[in-house]
Structures are given as C-alpha cells and as structure tokens.
Amino acid sequence: MELPKIPFFAKYSLFFKAVLLGGAIGLFYTLFTDAGREYESLKFLPGTLIGVSIGCSVIIFEKSLFWLNKYSFISSIVIKALIYSIFIVLFLVLSVVMFAEILGDLSYQDALAKYISERLIKDFVFSLGASIFMILFFEVSSLLSSRFFYNYFVGKYHRPTQEERIFMFVDVKSSTSMAEQLGDILYSILLQDLFNDFTDAILASRADVYQYAGDEIILTWKTSVGLKDNRSLYCFYMLKESIQNREDYYLEKYNLVPKFKAGMHIGKAVTTWVGKVKKEIVYHGDLLNTTSRIQCKCNDFNHDFVISEVMKNALKSSSVTYKQQGEIILRGKAQPLKLFTVDFKKQHY
C-alpha cells in the first residue's frame, strides 16, 4: 500500500517561515534606516540579507542549542539571541567584503573599516532585537498551529459552523500500570517522546491535533482531507510504524515499548471559537462522544483499532481487512452503531 507523504512545505515550514519573516524584518530595517545607502540600486539587499541570515540562524541553531532550555525561559532566550547575533555579525562582515569585491568601489579593507566604524554596533543591536523577536515568534507558533492563526484572522468559526469531520481518539494502553512502573516524571517524559514521534505521521496524514488530554491525543480531519488517499485510515498505521522504528530507544530508556489503541468515526460536528481569557477552537456534538465510546471498545474486542460502520463505508481501500465485532447503543438513537476492527494486510508491527 502507498502511504501518504509529508508535504514539502509542511516538512520545511519552519525554514520557509524563518526566511520570509527574517527577510521582512530586514526590509523593514532598511526602509527606516540609512542602511545600504552606499549600494544605490542594491540598497535593500544588505538589510534583507541581514534579516534572512537572522531567520536561518534561528532555525539552524535552535535544534543544536536545545540544551539551553534547561535554564529559565528568559535566560535561554538572551543567551541564544547573543549567540545568533554574534554569528550574524560575522556573516555580515563576510558580506561586506564580498560586496566590496563585486562592486569594486572600495577595497575590501576600506569597506570593512567603514562598516565597523559606521554600522557594526547598529547591526549588532538590530540583530539582537530581531533574534529575540523571532525566538518568541517561533515559541508562540509551536503552541498555536498556523491554521489557528489563519482561522482567527479570516474570522472563520467566529460563528458556530456545522461541518463533516473525522475524529480519531488515540489512547495509550495500560497507562496506569506504566505510570506506576516508571513514576510520574519519567512517564510524563515517555509521553513527550511518544507524541513527538507521532509528528511525521500526523503531518503526512494532514491531521489536526485537536487536544492532548493526559495520555490521549485527539486527531481530526475535514472529510475531504481525511478521506483523500485514505489519509485518516493510514494515519493509524503510520503511528504504529513510528513506534516500531523506535523500539530499541524505548526499551533502552524505559525498559518497555508503549502501545496504544484508537477509535475512529465520521459525522457532523459544530466548530466554533470559545473563550475570552484563552481563545480556542472547539468541536461540539455527538460525534466526539461516539468516537470516544468506540475507542473504549478496543479492550472489549482485544484489538487496537476500531472504527464505525459509517467510517468503513466512507473509506476505499484494498489494503485492509475489516471484521465486524459488535455494536453500541447510542443514547437517543433508534439503531445501534455497528463496529469493525481494522487489520492492515501488510503489517510491520
């Protein structure tokens, strides 16, 4: 079976955001200062290069400097910003030499001396402030998805909207016994690792993370997105693969390999914004309650993936085997809901 792939832009979205935001900051800096005046028609280029280099520096160094996160938030930001700014100034010094050689107006020695006397301090201060701004921007972006910003600014869901959606409730198996075995702190670290390892599967399947609820993660798709290429169905398979590929890591660090179960259902939900102190997009309706109950049936059926008959009928795949297992009676509904377990024909787990 052909699994969905992570879209190119989603895979490198942080890099693109850093380049665009950095370039915009650099252009803004050039517009409101005299930076680049000596380059005439190319006067916007130096400032833009400064901004882009700031953005790239933030992305390149963020992963390698993750150990600074052990310090307080403010301390880690200041230390990172200082490191980024020093790197950026070194890059700018090389750029000045390069521009001097290309344009030929000044020798690189004269151009360098002029830059140090006139612009070095200003560019360092600007780089420091811009680095702090970008670090804060990406910290906030990690808390709120790009769809959150888009939906907020375009006013989507400010009025309750009913739409067709797919929900998948993914829950860690034997969470209580694992928490007792590992202790609360180590178990919490395991959940961090687990949900981090889910990232590629979530991006590839185009799922939205609705909530992290303790040891449970709730994923959702618009039906047009989730049904295309069976993304929502294969999401579970890819989640399993992500853990299988890291079995050695989990065994070495935790002396166990986490397992999970999931329930999936399709139907109508009401989507809207709520809250004044903390704004959030929420989903209302029987769809969520039903999906939760479907997931709870995994234990009864001794299986880790259960879906509803409606969900099964909406999917088109020859790579799985469905087996009817039972049904649940829903409050206020005349007909019971039939449930099916799902087995992938080409399993690697």
C-alpha positions as CSV (number, residue, x, y, z in Angstrom):
1,M,0.0,0.0,0.0
2,E,1.1,3.5,-0.7
3,L,1.3,5.6,2.4
4,P,0.8,9.4,2.3
5,K,3.9,11.6,2.4
6,I,4.7,14.7,4.3
7,P,4.0,17.7,2.0
8,F,7.2,19.6,1.1
9,F,6.1,22.9,2.6
10,A,4.9,21.2,5.8
11,K,8.3,19.4,6.1
12,Y,10.3,22.6,5.8
13,S,7.6,25.1,7.0
14,L,9.8,26.5,9.8
15,F,12.6,27.2,7.4
16,F,10.3,29.0,5.0
17,K,8.7,31.0,7.8
18,A,12.1,32.0,9.1
19,V,13.3,33.2,5.6
20,L,10.1,35.1,4.9
21,L,9.9,36.7,8.4
22,G,13.6,37.4,8.5
23,G,13.6,39.0,5.1
24,A,10.6,41.1,6.0
25,I,12.3,42.3,9.2
26,G,15.5,43.2,7.2
27,L,13.5,45.1,4.6
28,F,11.7,47.0,7.3
29,Y,15.0,47.8,8.9
30,T,16.4,49.2,5.6
31,L,13.3,51.3,4.9
32,F,13.5,53.1,8.2
33,T,17.3,53.5,8.5
34,D,20.1,54.6,6.1
35,A,21.5,51.0,5.9
36,G,22.5,50.1,2.4
37,R,22.5,53.7,1.0
38,E,26.0,53.2,-0.4
39,Y,24.8,50.4,-2.7
40,E,22.3,52.6,-4.6
41,S,20.0,50.3,-6.5
42,L,21.0,47.4,-4.3
43,K,20.3,49.3,-1.1
44,F,17.6,46.9,0.0
45,L,19.8,43.9,-0.4
46,P,22.0,44.2,2.6
47,G,19.1,44.7,5.0
48,T,17.2,41.8,3.5
49,L,20.3,39.6,3.8
50,I,20.6,40.6,7.4
51,G,17.0,39.5,8.1
52,V,17.3,36.3,6.1
53,S,20.5,35.4,7.9
54,I,18.8,36.0,11.3
55,G,15.9,33.7,10.3
56,C,18.2,31.0,9.1
57,S,20.4,31.3,12.2
58,V,17.5,30.9,14.5
59,I,16.3,27.7,12.7
60,I,19.8,26.2,12.3
61,F,20.9,26.8,15.9
62,E,17.6,26.1,17.7
63,K,18.0,22.3,17.5
64,S,21.7,22.3,18.4
65,L,21.1,24.6,21.3
66,F,18.2,22.7,22.8
67,W,20.3,22.1,26.0
68,L,19.8,25.8,26.8
69,N,16.2,25.0,27.6
70,K,17.3,23.7,31.0
71,Y,17.7,27.4,32.0
72,S,14.9,29.8,32.7
73,F,12.9,31.0,29.7
74,I,14.3,34.5,29.8
75,S,17.9,33.3,30.3
76,S,17.8,30.8,27.4
77,I,16.3,33.5,25.1
78,V,19.0,36.0,25.9
79,I,21.9,33.5,25.6
80,K,20.5,32.2,22.3
81,A,20.0,35.8,20.9
82,L,23.6,36.7,21.8
83,I,24.9,33.6,20.1
84,Y,22.8,34.3,17.0
85,S,23.8,37.9,16.9
86,I,27.5,37.2,17.0
87,F,27.1,34.7,14.2
88,I,25.1,37.2,12.1
89,V,27.6,39.9,12.6
90,L,30.4,37.6,11.4
91,F,28.2,36.8,8.4
92,L,27.7,40.5,7.7
93,V,31.4,41.2,7.8
94,L,32.0,38.5,5.2
95,S,29.1,40.0,3.1
96,V,30.7,43.5,3.3
97,V,34.0,42.0,2.0
98,M,32.1,40.2,-0.8
99,F,30.1,43.3,-1.8
100,A,33.3,45.3,-1.9
101,E,34.9,42.8,-4.2
102,I,31.9,42.5,-6.5
103,L,31.1,46.3,-6.8
104,G,34.8,47.4,-6.8
105,D,34.0,50.9,-5.4
106,L,36.2,50.4,-2.4
107,S,38.9,48.0,-1.4
108,Y,37.7,45.3,1.0
109,Q,40.0,46.8,3.7
110,D,38.4,50.3,3.3
111,A,34.9,48.8,3.1
112,L,35.5,46.7,6.2
113,A,36.9,49.7,8.2
114,K,33.9,51.8,7.1
115,Y,31.4,49.1,8.1
116,I,33.0,48.6,11.5
117,S,33.1,52.3,12.3
118,E,29.6,53.2,11.0
119,R,27.3,50.1,11.1
120,L,28.7,47.3,13.3
121,I,27.1,48.4,16.6
122,K,23.8,49.3,15.0
123,D,23.6,46.0,13.1
124,F,24.5,44.0,16.3
125,V,21.8,45.7,18.3
126,F,19.3,45.2,15.5
127,S,20.3,41.5,15.2
128,L,19.9,41.0,18.9
129,G,16.4,42.5,19.0
130,A,15.3,40.7,15.8
131,S,16.7,37.4,17.2
132,I,14.7,37.8,20.4
133,F,11.6,38.6,18.4
134,M,12.0,35.6,16.1
135,I,12.7,33.2,19.0
136,L,9.5,34.4,20.7
137,F,7.6,34.1,17.4
138,F,8.6,30.5,16.9
139,E,7.9,29.7,20.6
140,V,4.3,31.0,20.2
141,S,4.0,29.2,16.8
142,S,4.8,25.9,18.5
143,L,1.9,26.5,20.8
144,L,-0.5,27.6,18.2
145,S,-0.7,26.0,14.7
146,S,-0.7,28.0,11.5
147,R,-4.3,27.0,10.9
148,F,-5.2,28.6,14.3
149,F,-3.7,32.0,13.1
150,Y,-5.4,31.7,9.7
151,N,-8.8,30.8,11.1
152,Y,-8.6,33.6,13.6
153,F,-7.6,36.3,11.2
154,V,-10.1,35.4,8.5
155,G,-12.9,35.2,11.1
156,K,-13.6,31.5,10.4
157,Y,-15.7,29.8,13.1
158,H,-16.4,33.0,14.9
159,R,-20.0,31.8,14.4
160,P,-20.7,28.2,15.1
161,T,-20.4,26.2,11.9
162,Q,-21.6,22.6,11.3
163,E,-19.3,20.5,9.1
164,E,-18.4,17.0,8.2
165,R,-15.4,15.7,10.1
166,I,-13.4,12.6,11.0
167,F,-12.2,12.1,14.6
168,M,-9.6,9.7,15.9
169,F,-9.1,9.2,19.6
170,V,-5.7,7.7,20.3
171,D,-5.1,6.4,23.9
172,V,-2.0,4.8,25.5
173,K,-2.6,1.3,26.7
174,S,-2.0,0.3,30.3
175,S,-1.3,3.9,31.2
176,T,-1.9,3.4,34.9
177,S,0.5,0.4,35.3
178,M,3.1,2.2,33.2
179,A,2.8,5.3,35.4
180,E,3.3,3.1,38.5
181,Q,6.2,1.3,37.0
182,L,8.1,4.5,35.7
183,G,6.9,7.1,38.2
184,D,5.0,10.2,37.3
185,I,8.0,12.2,36.0
186,L,9.5,9.5,33.8
187,Y,6.1,8.5,32.5
188,S,5.5,12.2,31.5
189,I,8.8,12.2,29.6
190,L,7.7,9.0,27.8
191,L,4.5,10.7,26.7
192,Q,6.6,13.6,25.4
193,D,8.7,11.2,23.4
194,L,5.7,9.3,22.2
195,F,3.7,12.3,21.0
196,N,6.9,13.8,19.4
197,D,7.4,10.5,17.5
198,F,3.8,10.9,16.2
199,T,4.7,14.1,14.4
200,D,5.6,12.7,10.9
201,A,2.5,10.5,10.8
202,I,0.3,13.5,11.8
203,L,1.9,15.8,9.2
204,A,1.8,13.1,6.4
205,S,-1.9,12.4,7.1
206,R,-2.7,16.1,7.2
207,A,-4.4,15.6,10.6
208,D,-5.1,18.5,13.0
209,V,-4.3,17.9,16.7
210,Y,-7.4,18.9,18.5
211,Q,-6.3,18.1,22.0
212,Y,-3.7,16.4,24.2
213,A,-5.7,15.1,27.1
214,G,-3.4,13.3,29.5
215,D,-2.2,10.2,27.8
216,E,-4.7,10.7,24.9
217,I,-4.3,12.6,21.7
218,I,-7.4,13.6,19.6
219,L,-6.9,14.0,15.9
220,T,-9.3,15.4,13.4
221,W,-9.7,15.9,9.7
222,K,-12.2,17.6,7.4
223,T,-13.7,14.7,5.5
224,S,-12.4,15.9,2.1
225,V,-8.8,15.9,3.6
226,G,-9.1,12.7,5.7
227,L,-10.7,10.5,3.0
228,K,-8.4,11.5,0.2
229,D,-5.9,8.7,-0.3
230,N,-7.3,7.1,2.9
231,R,-5.1,9.5,4.9
232,S,-7.1,9.1,8.1
233,L,-7.0,5.3,7.8
234,Y,-3.3,5.1,7.1
235,C,-2.6,7.6,9.9
236,F,-3.0,4.8,12.5
237,Y,-0.7,2.5,10.5
238,M,2.0,5.3,10.4
239,L,1.6,6.0,14.1
240,K,2.3,2.3,14.8
241,E,5.3,2.4,12.4
242,S,6.8,5.4,14.2
243,I,6.9,3.5,17.4
244,Q,8.2,0.3,15.8
245,N,11.1,2.2,14.3
246,R,12.0,3.4,17.8
247,E,11.5,0.2,19.8
248,D,15.2,0.0,20.7
249,Y,15.2,3.5,22.1
250,Y,12.1,2.9,24.3
251,L,13.5,-0.4,25.6
252,E,16.8,1.2,26.5
253,K,15.3,4.3,28.1
254,Y,12.1,3.0,29.7
255,N,12.5,-0.8,29.5
256,L,9.2,-1.1,27.7
257,V,7.6,-0.2,24.3
258,P,4.4,1.9,24.6
259,K,1.3,0.6,22.9
260,F,-1.9,2.4,22.1
261,K,-5.4,1.9,20.8
262,A,-7.6,4.1,18.6
263,G,-11.2,4.6,17.7
264,M,-12.3,6.5,14.5
265,H,-15.7,7.8,13.4
266,I,-17.1,10.2,10.8
267,G,-20.0,12.6,11.1
268,K,-21.2,16.1,11.7
269,A,-19.7,18.4,14.4
270,V,-20.2,22.0,15.2
271,T,-17.0,24.0,15.1
272,T,-16.6,27.4,16.9
273,W,-14.4,29.7,18.9
274,V,-14.9,29.9,22.7
275,G,-13.2,31.8,25.5
276,K,-12.2,35.3,26.3
277,V,-9.2,34.7,28.6
278,K,-7.9,31.9,26.4
279,K,-9.3,31.6,22.9
280,E,-9.7,28.1,21.4
281,I,-11.4,26.3,18.6
282,V,-13.6,23.6,20.0
283,Y,-15.9,20.9,18.5
284,H,-19.4,20.1,19.8
285,G,-21.8,17.3,19.1
286,D,-22.4,13.6,19.4
287,L,-19.5,12.8,17.1
288,L,-16.9,13.3,19.7
289,N,-18.7,11.3,22.4
290,T,-19.4,8.5,20.0
291,T,-15.8,8.3,18.9
292,S,-14.6,8.2,22.5
293,R,-17.0,5.3,23.1
294,I,-15.8,3.5,20.0
295,Q,-12.2,3.8,21.3
296,C,-13.2,2.3,24.6
297,K,-14.4,-0.8,22.8
298,C,-10.9,-1.7,21.8
299,N,-10.4,-3.5,25.2
300,D,-13.6,-5.5,24.7
301,F,-12.6,-6.6,21.2
302,N,-9.0,-7.2,22.2
303,H,-7.9,-5.1,19.3
304,D,-6.1,-1.8,18.9
305,F,-8.1,-0.1,16.1
306,V,-11.9,0.1,15.9
307,I,-14.0,2.1,13.5
308,S,-17.7,2.7,12.9
309,E,-19.6,1.2,10.0
310,V,-20.2,4.7,8.6
311,M,-16.4,5.3,8.7
312,K,-15.8,1.9,7.0
313,N,-18.2,2.7,4.2
314,A,-16.7,6.1,3.6
315,L,-13.2,4.6,3.1
316,K,-12.0,3.0,-0.1
317,S,-9.0,0.7,0.5
318,S,-8.0,-2.8,-0.5
319,S,-5.1,-2.8,1.9
320,V,-7.1,-3.6,5.0
321,T,-9.3,-6.3,6.4
322,Y,-12.5,-5.3,8.3
323,K,-14.2,-7.6,10.7
324,Q,-17.5,-6.8,12.3
325,Q,-17.2,-7.2,16.1
326,G,-20.2,-5.8,17.7
327,E,-22.3,-2.7,18.2
328,I,-23.0,0.1,20.6
329,I,-26.3,1.6,21.6
330,L,-26.2,5.4,21.5
331,R,-28.4,7.4,23.7
332,G,-31.3,8.9,21.8
333,K,-30.7,6.8,18.7
334,A,-33.1,4.1,17.5
335,Q,-30.5,2.0,15.7
336,P,-27.3,0.6,17.2
337,L,-24.0,1.5,15.7
338,K,-22.0,-1.4,14.1
339,L,-18.3,-1.5,14.9
340,F,-15.4,-3.0,12.9
341,T,-11.8,-3.9,13.8
342,V,-9.2,-3.0,11.2
343,D,-6.2,-5.1,10.2
344,F,-3.7,-3.9,7.6
345,K,-2.7,-6.6,5.1
346,K,0.9,-5.5,5.1
347,Q,1.7,-5.1,8.7
348,H,5.1,-4.3,10.0
349,Y,4.2,-4.2,13.7
